[in-house]
Amino acid sequence: MNRVEFTRSITKLITQMFKEGELPVIDYVKRSDDEQMRLYLRGLSKCDGIHSISWHQRGRAADIYFLNEAMTEVVPPKKGFQYWHDYWTSQFKGHLMIEWDQNHFE
């Protein structure tokens, strides 16, 4: 999936999440090489951005978080991460869920 296809697909996914009662917030769609290295050094990514390139650096990944009804805190999705990753892979040919990074969609 190229960057334009990813943008269309992730937009449709977010729309579906709203339709099904979720309150998604999208984050970390595009990262610079420097930002990727900072996350790697903090242990928040397995990609260093130089030898191992993240899909975020290519603009083909996004982290999606979910808010509670008051929109005051991040909570797990009502339908569960596996539900949304299954939807993502079946409807948009996205990658499978990364168990240690469930908010990540690529």
N, CA and C atoms as an extended XYZ file, in Angstrom:
318
Properties=species:S:1:pos:R:3:atomname:S:1:resname:S:1:resid:I:1 pbc="F F F"
N         0.865       -1.174        0.000 N   MET     1
C         0.000        0.000        0.000 CA  MET     1
C         0.908        1.233        0.000 C   MET     1
N         0.669        2.134       -0.935 N   ASN     2
C         1.473        3.357       -0.964 CA  ASN     2
C         0.907        4.380        0.029 C   ASN     2
N         1.542        5.533        0.103 N   ARG     3
C         1.156        6.535        1.107 CA  ARG     3
C        -0.259        7.077        0.891 C   ARG     3
N        -0.647        7.317       -0.348 N   VAL     4
C        -1.998        7.813       -0.637 CA  VAL     4
C        -3.033        6.745       -0.291 C   VAL     4
N        -2.769        5.505       -0.653 N   GLU     5
C        -3.689        4.412       -0.319 CA  GLU     5
C        -3.801        4.249        1.189 C   GLU     5
N        -2.669        4.368        1.885 N   PHE     6
C        -2.699        4.274        3.342 CA  PHE     6
C        -3.575        5.375        3.932 C   PHE     6
N        -3.407        6.600        3.457 N   THR     7
C        -4.188        7.734        3.968 CA  THR     7
C        -5.678        7.497        3.760 C   THR     7
N        -6.056        7.043        2.592 N   ARG     8
C        -7.473        6.740        2.330 CA  ARG     8
C        -7.987        5.645        3.262 C   ARG     8
N        -7.199        4.588        3.400 N   SER     9
C        -7.623        3.443        4.212 CA  SER     9
C        -7.726        3.795        5.689 C   SER     9
N        -6.737        4.507        6.223 N   ILE    10
C        -6.770        4.837        7.651 CA  ILE    10
C        -7.914        5.809        7.941 C   ILE    10
N        -8.237        6.679        6.989 N   THR    11
C        -9.371        7.590        7.143 CA  THR    11
C       -10.677        6.805        7.200 C   THR    11
N       -10.808        5.823        6.349 N   LYS    12
C       -12.010        4.971        6.364 CA  LYS    12
C       -12.097        4.165        7.653 C   LYS    12
N       -10.950        3.691        8.151 N   LEU    13
C       -10.941        2.958        9.415 CA  LEU    13
C       -11.395        3.846       10.563 C   LEU    13
N       -10.845        5.050       10.652 N   ILE    14
C       -11.227        5.991       11.718 CA  ILE    14
C       -12.721        6.301       11.637 C   ILE    14
N       -13.229        6.506       10.429 N   THR    15
C       -14.660        6.776       10.239 CA  THR    15
C       -15.489        5.610       10.758 C   THR    15
N       -15.070        4.392       10.448 N   GLN    16
C       -15.802        3.209       10.918 CA  GLN    16
C       -15.759        3.110       12.443 C   GLN    16
N       -14.634        3.446       13.022 N   MET    17
C       -14.514        3.427       14.482 CA  MET    17
C       -15.529        4.373       15.115 C   MET    17
N       -15.654        5.579       14.565 N   PHE    18
C       -16.655        6.519       15.071 CA  PHE    18
C       -18.065        5.954       14.899 C   PHE    18
N       -18.343        5.388       13.744 N   LYS    19
C       -19.672        4.818       13.480 CA  LYS    19
C       -20.033        3.729       14.484 C   LYS    19
N       -19.019        3.003       14.954 N   GLU    20
C       -19.264        1.902       15.886 CA  GLU    20
C       -19.096        2.313       17.344 C   GLU    20
N       -19.081        3.630       17.602 N   GLY    21
C       -19.118        4.119       18.979 CA  GLY    21
C       -17.783        4.356       19.649 C   GLY    21
N       -16.695        4.243       18.913 N   GLU    22
C       -15.376        4.506       19.494 CA  GLU    22
C       -15.058        5.996       19.380 C   GLU    22
N       -14.101        6.438       20.177 N   LEU    23
C       -13.605        7.812       20.109 CA  LEU    23
C       -12.099        7.758       19.832 C   LEU    23
N       -11.716        7.507       18.575 N   PRO    24
C       -10.297        7.364       18.243 CA  PRO    24
C        -9.577        8.697       18.099 C   PRO    24
N        -8.301        8.676       18.423 N   VAL    25
C        -7.409        9.807       18.229 CA  VAL    25
C        -6.194        9.255       17.495 C   VAL    25
N        -5.848        9.884       16.388 N   ILE    26
C        -4.722        9.409       15.593 CA  ILE    26
C        -3.470       10.190       15.981 C   ILE    26
N        -2.339        9.492       16.033 N   ASP    27
C        -1.089       10.106       16.460 CA  ASP    27
C         0.064        9.453       15.707 C   ASP    27
N         1.186       10.136       15.656 N   TYR    28
C         2.408        9.603       15.052 CA  TYR    28
C         2.178        9.017       13.672 C   TYR    28
N         1.668        9.815       12.764 N   VAL    29
C         1.464        9.331       11.402 CA  VAL    29
C         2.770        9.405       10.614 C   VAL    29
N         3.454       10.523       10.665 N   LYS    30
C         4.701       10.701        9.912 CA  LYS    30
C         5.799       11.111       10.877 C   LYS    30
N         6.908       10.378       10.858 N   ARG    31
C         8.028       10.678       11.750 CA  ARG    31
C         9.279       11.005       10.947 C   ARG    31
N        10.046       11.942       11.467 N   SER    32
C        11.363       12.225       10.894 CA  SER    32
C        12.331       11.133       11.348 C   SER    32
N        13.479       11.072       10.703 N   ASP    33
C        14.515       10.120       11.108 CA  ASP    33
C        14.961       10.393       12.541 C   ASP    33
N        15.097       11.678       12.891 N   ASP    34
C        15.524       12.052       14.243 CA  ASP    34
C        14.501       11.627       15.296 C   ASP    34
N        13.225       11.859       15.007 N   GLU    35
C        12.176       11.460       15.956 CA  GLU    35
C        12.160        9.945       16.124 C   GLU    35
N        12.342        9.224       15.039 N   GLN    36
C        12.369        7.761       15.116 CA  GLN    36
C        13.525        7.297       15.995 C   GLN    36
N        14.688        7.907       15.839 N   MET    37
C        15.850        7.542       16.656 CA  MET    37
C        15.596        7.853       18.129 C   MET    37
N        14.965        8.980       18.429 N   ARG    38
C        14.647        9.319       19.826 CA  ARG    38
C        13.738        8.257       20.444 C   ARG    38
N        12.729        7.814       19.716 N   LEU    39
C        11.829        6.779       20.229 CA  LEU    39
C        12.571        5.459       20.422 C   LEU    39
N        13.445        5.145       19.502 N   TYR    40
C        14.255        3.929       19.594 CA  TYR    40
C        15.140        3.966       20.844 C   TYR    40
N        15.810        5.081       21.073 N   LEU    41
C        16.700        5.212       22.224 CA  LEU    41
C        15.948        5.154       23.548 C   LEU    41
N        14.676        5.541       23.536 N   ARG    42
C        13.833        5.464       24.751 CA  ARG    42
C        13.191        4.085       24.906 C   ARG    42
N        13.451        3.186       23.965 N   GLY    43
C        12.889        1.839       24.033 CA  GLY    43
C        11.442        1.765       23.589 C   GLY    43
N        10.960        2.789       22.883 N   LEU    44
C         9.562        2.834       22.465 CA  LEU    44
C         9.357        2.336       21.035 C   LEU    44
N        10.436        1.985       20.361 N   SER    45
C        10.356        1.432       19.010 CA  SER    45
C        11.516        0.464       18.820 C   SER    45
N        11.305       -0.516       17.976 N   LYS    46
C        12.382       -1.451       17.641 CA  LYS    46
C        13.104       -1.026       16.371 C   LYS    46
N        12.647        0.057       15.760 N   CYS    47
C        13.278        0.592       14.546 CA  CYS    47
C        14.089        1.819       14.914 C   CYS    47
N        15.371        1.824       14.516 N   ASP    48
C        16.230        2.967       14.841 CA  ASP    48
C        16.112        4.109       13.839 C   ASP    48
N        15.455        3.870       12.721 N   GLY    49
C        15.250        4.915       11.734 CA  GLY    49
C        16.379        5.044       10.724 C   GLY    49
N        17.445        4.275       10.918 N   ILE    50
C        18.580        4.318       10.001 CA  ILE    50
C        18.794        2.939        9.374 C   ILE    50
N        19.066        1.954       10.212 N   HIS    51
C        19.278        0.587        9.737 CA  HIS    51
C        17.965       -0.173        9.630 C   HIS    51
N        17.050        0.170       10.468 N   SER    52
C        15.714       -0.432       10.467 CA  SER    52
C        14.700        0.709       10.356 C   SER    52
N        14.091        0.833        9.184 N   ILE    53
C        13.191        1.947        8.896 CA  ILE    53
C        11.768        1.606        9.349 C   ILE    53
N        11.145        2.561       10.015 N   SER    54
C         9.762        2.397       10.463 CA  SER    54
C         8.798        2.793        9.346 C   SER    54
N         7.646        2.151        9.319 N   TRP    55
C         6.596        2.545        8.374 CA  TRP    55
C         6.138        3.975        8.642 C   TRP    55
N         6.293        4.445        9.873 N   HIS    56
C         5.950        5.833       10.201 CA  HIS    56
C         6.814        6.813        9.409 C   HIS    56
N         8.072        6.480        9.211 N   GLN    57
C         8.964        7.357        8.456 CA  GLN    57
C         8.525        7.481        6.998 C   GLN    57
N         7.839        6.480        6.523 N   ARG    58
C         7.345        6.481        5.152 CA  ARG    58
C         5.926        7.035        5.050 C   ARG    58
N         5.354        7.411        6.188 N   GLY    59
C         3.986        7.929        6.187 CA  GLY    59
C         2.947        6.853        5.935 C   GLY    59
N         3.288        5.601        6.276 N   ARG    60
C         2.375        4.492        6.025 CA  ARG    60
C         2.080        3.698        7.297 C   ARG    60
N         2.058        4.413        8.421 N   ALA    61
C         1.661        3.831        9.703 CA  ALA    61
C         1.095        4.939       10.568 C   ALA    61
N         0.217        4.556       11.465 N   ALA    62
C        -0.364        5.516       12.410 CA  ALA    62
C        -0.617        4.801       13.728 C   ALA    62
N        -0.491        5.533       14.802 N   ASP    63
C        -0.880        5.020       16.112 CA  ASP    63
C        -2.261        5.577       16.405 C   ASP    63
N        -3.158        4.708       16.813 N   ILE    64
C        -4.527        5.126       17.129 CA  ILE    64
C        -4.786        4.837       18.601 C   ILE    64
N        -5.197        5.879       19.305 N   TYR    65
C        -5.554        5.782       20.724 CA  TYR    65
C        -7.055        6.016       20.837 C   TYR    65
N        -7.624        5.627       21.953 N   PHE    66
C        -9.067        5.730       22.156 CA  PHE    66
C        -9.345        6.481       23.445 C   PHE    66
N       -10.320        7.388       23.383 N   LEU    67
C       -10.684        8.197       24.546 CA  LEU    67
C       -11.943        7.667       25.212 C   LEU    67
N       -12.065        7.964       26.501 N   ASN    68
C       -13.303        7.645       27.205 CA  ASN    68
C       -14.391        8.634       26.775 C   ASN    68
N       -15.612        8.424       27.234 N   GLU    69
C       -16.752        9.258       26.822 CA  GLU    69
C       -16.558       10.740       27.165 C   GLU    69
N       -15.889       11.013       28.292 N   ALA    70
C       -15.638       12.403       28.691 CA  ALA    70
C       -14.464       13.010       27.905 C   ALA    70
N       -13.795       12.182       27.125 N   MET    71
C       -12.627       12.584       26.332 CA  MET    71
C       -11.523       13.169       27.215 C   MET    71
N       -11.346       12.555       28.389 N   THR    72
C       -10.347       13.040       29.339 CA  THR    72
C        -9.185       12.074       29.548 C   THR    72
N        -9.342       10.827       29.100 N   GLU    73
C        -8.248        9.877       29.271 CA  GLU    73
C        -8.256        8.823       28.173 C   GLU    73
N        -7.089        8.258       27.942 N   VAL    74
C        -6.927        7.198       26.960 CA  VAL    74
C        -7.344        5.878       27.604 C   VAL    74
N        -8.162        5.120       26.887 N   VAL    75
C        -8.675        3.835       27.362 CA  VAL    75
C        -8.548        2.808       26.229 C   VAL    75
N        -8.673        1.529       26.543 N   PRO    76
C        -8.701        0.531       25.463 CA  PRO    76
C        -9.973        0.708       24.626 C   PRO    76
N        -9.947        0.320       23.366 N   PRO    77
C       -11.153        0.430       22.546 CA  PRO    77
C       -12.269       -0.462       23.085 C   PRO    77
N       -13.494        0.006       22.975 N   LYS    78
C       -14.648       -0.751       23.466 CA  LYS    78
C       -14.724       -2.133       22.833 C   LYS    78
N       -14.417       -2.209       21.553 N   LYS    79
C       -14.510       -3.473       20.828 CA  LYS    79
C       -13.223       -4.278       20.880 C   LYS    79
N       -12.191       -3.715       21.469 N   GLY    80
C       -10.916       -4.415       21.599 CA  GLY    80
C        -9.977       -4.161       20.430 C   GLY    80
N        -8.704       -4.240       20.710 N   PHE    81
C        -7.705       -4.026       19.675 CA  PHE    81
C        -7.778       -5.096       18.588 C   PHE    81
N        -7.994       -6.339       18.997 N   GLN    82
C        -8.020       -7.408       18.003 CA  GLN    82
C        -9.141       -7.198       16.999 C   GLN    82
N       -10.300       -6.738       17.456 N   TYR    83
C       -11.427       -6.454       16.561 CA  TYR    83
C       -11.016       -5.455       15.489 C   TYR    83
N       -10.365       -4.360       15.907 N   TRP    84
C       -10.017       -3.307       14.959 CA  TRP    84
C        -8.868       -3.723       14.042 C   TRP    84
N        -7.954       -4.500       14.543 N   HIS    85
C        -6.893       -4.990       13.666 CA  HIS    85
C        -7.440       -6.019       12.671 C   HIS    85
N        -8.375       -6.844       13.093 N   ASP    86
C        -9.015       -7.782       12.161 CA  ASP    86
C        -9.763       -7.020       11.070 C   ASP    86
N       -10.447       -5.967       11.463 N   TYR    87
C       -11.158       -5.132       10.490 CA  TYR    87
C       -10.159       -4.497        9.516 C   TYR    87
N        -9.079       -3.967       10.055 N   TRP    88
C        -8.037       -3.319        9.262 CA  TRP    88
C        -7.453       -4.297        8.229 C   TRP    88
N        -7.136       -5.495        8.663 N   THR    89
C        -6.526       -6.452        7.738 CA  THR    89
C        -7.531       -6.995        6.720 C   THR    89
N        -8.758       -7.220        7.149 N   SER    90
C        -9.743       -7.798        6.225 CA  SER    90
C       -10.296       -6.782        5.227 C   SER    90
N       -10.496       -5.561        5.656 N   GLN    91
C       -11.091       -4.553        4.786 CA  GLN    91
C       -10.067       -3.770        3.962 C   GLN    91
N        -8.851       -3.613        4.494 N   PHE    92
C        -7.887       -2.724        3.852 CA  PHE    92
C        -6.539       -3.384        3.565 C   PHE    92
N        -6.435       -4.669        3.834 N   LYS    93
C        -5.182       -5.402        3.591 CA  LYS    93
C        -4.013       -4.843        4.406 C   LYS    93
N        -4.336       -4.289        5.577 N   GLY    94
C        -3.287       -3.781        6.454 CA  GLY    94
C        -2.519       -4.916        7.110 C   GLY    94
N        -1.451       -4.578        7.794 N   HIS    95
C        -0.624       -5.575        8.469 CA  HIS    95
C        -1.307       -6.062        9.743 C   HIS    95
N        -0.909       -7.232       10.189 N   LEU    96
C        -1.442       -7.806       11.422 CA  LEU    96
C        -1.012       -6.991       12.635 C   LEU    96
N        -1.727       -7.165       13.733 N   MET    97
C        -1.436       -6.453       14.974 CA  MET    97
C        -0.088       -6.887       15.533 C   MET    97
N         0.669       -5.921       16.024 N   ILE    98
C         1.904       -6.191       16.750 CA  ILE    98
C         1.513       -6.269       18.222 C   ILE    98
N         1.693       -7.413       18.819 N   GLU    99
C         1.192       -7.661       20.179 CA  GLU    99
C         1.698       -6.637       21.193 C   GLU    99
N         2.941       -6.221       21.101 N   TRP   100
C         3.505       -5.276       22.089 CA  TRP   100
C         3.208       -3.826       21.725 C   TRP   100
N         2.577       -3.588       20.561 N   ASP   101
C         2.278       -2.220       20.095 CA  ASP   101
C         0.889       -2.200       19.466 C   ASP   101
N        -0.125       -2.479       20.256 N   GLN   102
C        -1.487       -2.667       19.744 CA  GLN   102
C        -2.095       -1.408       19.129 C   GLN   102
N        -1.610       -0.244       19.487 N   ASN   103
C        -2.140        1.007       18.925 CA  ASN   103
C        -1.633        1.269       17.507 C   ASN   103
N        -0.660        0.490       17.069 N   HIS   104
C         0.016        0.710       15.793 CA  HIS   104
C        -0.733        0.027       14.644 C   HIS   104
N        -1.040        0.810       13.600 N   PHE   105
C        -1.699        0.298       12.391 CA  PHE   105
C        -0.810        0.657       11.208 C   PHE   105
N        -0.449       -0.367       10.416 N   GLU   106
C         0.358       -0.120        9.218 CA  GLU   106
C        -0.163       -0.941        8.056 C   GLU   106
